[in-house]
């Protein structure tokens, strides 16, 4: 999660292990930060594998600002097309998030801004795009208001009670172009003692795994966090209310967000 701190100095390990670490999709660092680390802080390292080689292999140069990469290209007299494609190829790397749906929504906002010419300012249409291609939501609720709040539920909104789930109701989220390495389940509000919920997670087409049961914890207070040891990438979450009343907005997922 804190890649810039952990890799402030070049690890004294074998090349194979070093490349395994630098190539991890769970490494939370931007290409600009990664480039600065390898090209500046590691610049004088006398190692069998050069920093230039590591940058070529693990950094998407196209995502690094021009002023930072000038010194990288300066010694290079000529690059063929294949080399240039390799240097600018987008590499998928993790992003640490303490609130999954808010992070996905932020990415969507950036995408929407960059594609405004294609989708205009039709907010209803934009919500449909988000629910179809970013986070899809399905639920069972006895409260009709909940079905009018799908976009808010999928984007980290809806804090004040228009989507309350009661006993035997559930909500399911599916990440359509992302996956999460789950680190913790967090609660933004305290949970009443008579509330019992179960939270399940699953891969894209795998079986459900019980990740959390409030029955195992008493006195869940505001801003509580519960570590999760799921050892697989998660595409789907399901929250089931066993008893009491629950607003899905109270819940957030912390982890390392990855493109798929």
C-alpha positions as CSV (number, residue, x, y, z in Angstrom):
1,X,0.0,0.0,0.0
2,X,2.8,2.5,0.9
3,X,5.0,1.6,-2.0
4,X,6.9,5.0,-2.0
5,X,8.0,4.4,1.5
6,X,8.8,0.7,1.2
7,X,10.8,1.3,-2.0
8,X,12.5,4.5,-1.0
9,X,15.8,2.6,-1.3
10,X,16.6,-0.2,-3.8
11,X,16.1,-3.5,-2.1
12,X,19.2,-5.7,-1.8
13,X,17.6,-8.8,-3.3
14,X,18.1,-11.0,-6.3
15,X,16.9,-9.7,-9.7
16,X,14.1,-12.3,-9.9
17,X,12.6,-11.2,-6.6
18,X,13.1,-7.5,-7.4
19,X,11.2,-7.8,-10.6
20,X,8.4,-9.8,-8.9
21,X,7.9,-7.0,-6.4
22,X,8.0,-4.2,-9.0
23,X,5.7,-6.1,-11.4
24,X,3.0,-6.7,-8.8
25,X,-0.4,-5.4,-9.7
26,X,-1.0,-4.7,-6.0
27,X,1.7,-2.1,-5.9
28,X,0.0,1.2,-5.1
29,X,2.0,3.9,-6.9
30,X,1.4,6.1,-10.0
31,X,3.7,5.9,-13.0
32,X,5.1,9.4,-12.3
33,X,5.9,8.4,-8.7
34,X,7.4,5.1,-9.9
35,X,9.5,6.8,-12.5
36,X,10.8,9.3,-10.0
37,X,11.7,6.5,-7.6
38,X,13.6,4.4,-10.1
39,X,15.2,7.2,-12.1
40,X,16.1,9.7,-9.4
41,X,16.4,7.9,-6.0
42,X,17.8,4.8,-7.4
43,X,19.9,6.5,-10.1
44,X,23.4,5.8,-8.7
45,X,22.7,2.2,-7.8
46,X,25.4,-0.1,-9.3
47,X,23.4,-3.2,-10.0
48,X,23.4,-5.9,-12.6
49,X,20.0,-4.7,-13.9
50,X,19.9,-1.0,-14.8
51,X,17.3,1.4,-13.7
52,X,16.6,2.1,-17.4
53,X,15.8,-1.5,-17.9
54,X,13.4,-1.6,-14.9
55,X,11.7,1.6,-16.1
56,X,11.2,0.1,-19.6
57,X,9.7,-3.0,-18.1
58,X,7.5,-1.6,-15.3
59,X,6.7,2.0,-15.9
60,X,4.2,3.4,-18.5
61,X,6.3,6.3,-19.8
62,X,3.3,7.8,-21.6
63,X,1.8,8.5,-18.1
64,X,4.9,10.4,-16.9
65,X,4.9,14.2,-17.4
66,X,7.3,15.5,-20.2
67,X,9.5,17.5,-17.9
68,X,10.2,14.4,-15.8
69,X,11.1,12.1,-18.6
70,X,13.4,14.4,-20.7
71,X,16.5,13.1,-19.0
72,X,15.3,9.5,-19.6
73,X,15.0,10.0,-23.4
74,X,18.0,12.3,-23.8
75,X,20.7,9.5,-24.2
76,X,18.5,7.6,-26.6
77,X,19.4,8.4,-30.2
78,X,16.6,6.4,-31.8
79,X,13.7,4.2,-30.9
80,X,12.0,1.8,-33.3
81,X,8.2,1.5,-33.2
82,X,8.2,-1.6,-31.1
83,X,10.4,0.0,-28.5
84,X,8.2,3.1,-28.3
85,X,5.1,1.0,-27.9
86,X,6.7,-0.8,-25.0
87,X,7.8,2.4,-23.4
88,X,4.3,4.0,-23.5
89,X,2.3,0.8,-22.9
90,X,-0.3,1.2,-20.1
91,X,0.4,-1.1,-17.2
92,X,-2.3,-1.9,-14.7
93,X,-1.3,-1.2,-11.1
94,X,-3.2,-1.0,-7.9
95,X,-4.7,2.0,-6.1
96,X,-5.3,1.9,-2.4
97,X,-8.8,3.0,-1.4
98,X,-10.5,3.3,1.9
99,X,-13.9,3.7,0.3
100,X,-14.4,1.5,-2.8
101,X,-17.4,3.0,-4.4
102,X,-16.3,6.6,-3.8
103,X,-13.0,5.8,-5.6
104,X,-14.8,4.2,-8.5
105,X,-17.1,7.2,-8.7
106,X,-14.1,9.5,-8.8
107,X,-12.6,7.5,-11.7
108,X,-16.0,7.7,-13.5
109,X,-16.1,11.5,-13.1
110,X,-12.6,11.8,-14.7
111,X,-13.7,9.4,-17.5
112,X,-16.9,11.4,-18.0
113,X,-15.0,14.7,-18.2
114,X,-12.7,13.2,-20.8
115,X,-15.6,11.9,-22.8
116,X,-18.1,14.7,-22.5
117,X,-18.2,15.1,-26.2
118,X,-19.7,11.6,-26.6
119,X,-22.2,11.6,-23.7
120,X,-23.1,15.3,-23.2
121,X,-24.8,16.5,-20.0
122,X,-27.7,14.1,-19.9
123,X,-27.5,13.0,-16.2
124,X,-30.0,10.2,-16.5
125,X,-28.0,8.8,-19.4
126,X,-24.7,9.1,-17.4
127,X,-26.2,7.2,-14.4
128,X,-27.2,4.4,-16.8
129,X,-23.6,4.3,-18.1
130,X,-22.3,4.1,-14.6
131,X,-24.7,1.3,-13.5
132,X,-24.1,-0.7,-16.7
133,X,-20.3,-0.4,-17.1
134,X,-18.8,0.6,-13.7
135,X,-20.8,-0.7,-10.7
136,X,-24.0,-2.7,-11.2
137,X,-26.5,-3.0,-8.3
138,X,-29.3,-5.5,-7.7
139,X,-31.3,-5.7,-4.5
140,X,-34.4,-7.0,-2.8
141,X,-36.2,-4.5,-0.5
142,X,-39.7,-4.0,0.8
143,X,-39.1,-0.3,0.5
144,X,-39.9,1.0,-3.0
145,X,-37.7,4.1,-2.4
146,X,-34.6,1.9,-2.4
147,X,-35.1,1.0,-6.1
148,X,-34.9,4.7,-6.9
149,X,-31.5,5.1,-5.3
150,X,-29.4,2.5,-7.2
151,X,-27.0,5.1,-8.6
152,X,-26.4,6.7,-5.1
153,X,-25.9,3.2,-3.6
154,X,-23.4,2.3,-6.3
155,X,-21.4,5.6,-6.0
156,X,-21.0,6.1,-2.3
157,X,-24.0,8.4,-1.9
158,X,-27.4,8.0,-0.1
159,X,-26.4,8.8,3.5
160,X,-29.7,9.8,4.9
161,X,-32.0,6.9,4.8
162,X,-33.8,6.6,1.4
163,X,-32.5,3.0,0.9
164,X,-33.0,1.3,4.3
165,X,-32.8,-2.5,4.1
166,X,-34.8,-4.6,6.6
167,X,-34.8,-8.2,7.7
168,X,-34.5,-10.7,4.8
169,X,-33.5,-8.0,2.3
170,X,-30.2,-7.8,0.5
171,X,-28.1,-5.8,-1.9
172,X,-25.5,-7.0,-4.3
173,X,-22.8,-5.0,-6.0
174,X,-20.8,-6.1,-9.1
175,X,-17.6,-4.4,-10.3
176,X,-17.7,-4.6,-14.1
177,X,-14.2,-3.4,-15.0
178,X,-12.4,-3.5,-11.7
179,X,-11.5,-6.0,-8.9
180,X,-10.6,-5.4,-5.3
181,X,-8.0,-7.0,-3.1
182,X,-10.0,-6.6,0.1
183,X,-8.1,-5.4,3.2
184,X,-10.9,-4.4,5.6
185,X,-14.6,-3.8,6.0
186,X,-15.4,-0.4,7.5
187,X,-18.5,1.1,9.1
188,X,-19.2,4.9,8.9
189,X,-21.8,4.7,11.6
190,X,-22.4,2.7,14.8
191,X,-24.6,-0.3,14.4
192,X,-27.5,-1.0,16.8
193,X,-27.2,-4.1,18.9
194,X,-30.4,-5.6,17.4
195,X,-28.9,-5.4,13.8
196,X,-27.5,-8.5,12.3
197,X,-25.9,-8.4,8.8
198,X,-23.8,-10.8,6.8
199,X,-21.4,-9.6,4.1
200,X,-20.3,-12.0,1.3
201,X,-17.7,-11.6,-1.4
202,X,-16.9,-13.5,-4.6
203,X,-14.8,-13.5,-7.7
204,X,-16.3,-12.9,-11.1
205,X,-17.9,-16.4,-11.4
206,X,-17.0,-18.0,-8.1
207,X,-19.0,-19.0,-5.1
208,X,-19.9,-16.6,-2.3
209,X,-17.5,-16.4,0.7
210,X,-18.7,-15.1,4.1
211,X,-16.3,-12.2,4.8
212,X,-18.1,-10.7,7.8
213,X,-20.9,-11.4,10.2
214,X,-22.0,-8.8,12.8
215,X,-23.0,-11.7,15.0
216,X,-19.3,-12.2,15.7
217,X,-18.9,-8.7,16.9
218,X,-20.6,-6.7,19.7
219,X,-20.7,-2.9,20.0
220,X,-19.7,-1.9,16.5
221,X,-19.0,1.8,16.9
222,X,-18.7,4.6,14.3
223,X,-15.6,4.3,12.1
224,X,-14.9,0.7,13.1
225,X,-12.7,-1.3,10.8
226,X,-12.5,-5.1,10.5
227,X,-9.5,-6.7,8.7
228,X,-10.4,-9.3,6.0
229,X,-8.1,-12.0,4.8
230,X,-9.7,-12.8,1.5
231,X,-6.9,-14.3,-0.7
232,X,-8.6,-13.7,-4.0
233,X,-9.6,-10.7,-6.2
234,X,-13.2,-9.7,-5.5
235,X,-15.7,-8.7,-8.2
236,X,-18.9,-9.0,-6.3
237,X,-20.2,-8.1,-2.8
238,X,-23.5,-9.0,-1.2
239,X,-24.9,-7.6,2.0
240,X,-27.8,-9.5,3.6
241,X,-29.8,-8.2,6.5
242,X,-30.8,-10.9,9.0
243,X,-32.5,-8.7,11.5
244,X,-32.9,-5.0,12.2
245,X,-32.5,-2.1,9.7
246,X,-29.4,-1.2,7.7
247,X,-28.5,1.6,5.4
248,X,-25.8,0.3,2.8
249,X,-24.2,3.8,2.9
250,X,-22.9,3.0,6.4
251,X,-20.6,0.4,4.8
252,X,-17.4,0.8,2.9
253,X,-14.7,-1.5,1.6
254,X,-11.0,-0.8,2.0
255,X,-8.5,-2.5,-0.3
256,X,-6.4,-2.3,-3.4
257,X,-8.4,-1.5,-6.5
258,X,-7.3,-3.0,-9.8
259,X,-8.3,-2.7,-13.4
260,X,-9.2,-6.0,-15.1
